[in-house]
Amino acid sequence: MSRRIIPQGVAGGLFSLAAFGSYATHDALVKFLGGAYPVFQIIFFGSLFGFPWLFLLMYRQGSFSLRPRHPWWVASRTIASLITGVTVFYAFTRLPLAEVYAIIFATPLVITAMSIPILGETVGWRRWSAIAAGLIGVLIVLRPGVSPLTLAHLAALAAVFSGGFVSITLRKIGHDERNTVLMFYPLLINFSAMALILPMVWVPMTPGHLAINAGMAGLGFLAMVCLYAAYRRAPVSVVAPMQYSQILWASLYGAMFFGEIPSLRVAFGAGIIILSGGFVLWRESRG
């Protein structure tokens, strides 16, 4: 009997779908816990339970060295990771899942703009047009001047820019910086910063909710492993657009567990952002 082998490109696409599905499930759990606990407490335990997975990865790779080759870039990326974690977790606990994702999907557009000063890349008029269209999509979702802009909306926007910086620094130093280094320091600063704040916001946590926090850490690790596997098997032009599948998970989880039905306005704005981001990724894949 002949053995059927899945083509590498298809396997990469499936791994990326699994990765972003895991991230979406992780975010839904953040929203669930956010109904009972402060964001700082959720991040603290998520970081705490993340360390065993990181050490397991280091053991499998046979290296426990955590000395960065680009200390200043690693430090700035670590601070941006802290900002991203706090702001996006807060947004998930206060806004509908699909609405948060609609805003966050503007991140590839921000990355493209940041690539000019940080990577020295040239961005042509087509990608600038896509960025402008994506901005219109964000404005449709937010409706400034019509709907009140809450702190959660501003947090989601902040996550777009800080998350964009995290991604662009990965492009700059990721080729010669160990992935364990890039994972350890954000985990450490999240744990340490939240430990300082925790006594001021502490809410007793049930064993069941602690288990959910541990499950979140496991989902984050699973998503990371799947994403690395996807990028090893398929080009960025295949893997990156799969992120937009998260809007489907967000709509499903939001409807099933939180009674959230995305409005036509959010769906329309998200569609514009997705098309704009997809076009940017397509242009980048063509060089």
Buried (B, 14 or more C-beta within 10 A) or exposed (E): EEEEEEEEEEBBBBBBBBBBBBBBBBBBBBBBBBEEBBBBBBBBBBBBBBBEBBEEBBEEEEEEEBEBEBEEBBEBBBBBBBBBBBBBBBBBBBBBBBBBBBBBBBBBBBBBBBBEEBEEBEBEEEBBEBBEBBBEBBEBBBBEEEEEEEEBBBBBBBBBBBBBBBBBBBBBBBEEBBBBBBBBBBBBBBBEBBEEBBEEEEEEBEEEBEEBBBBBBBBBBBBBBBBEBBBEBBEEBBBBBBBBBBBBBBBBBBBEEBEBEBEEBBBBBBBBBBBBBBBBBBBBEEE
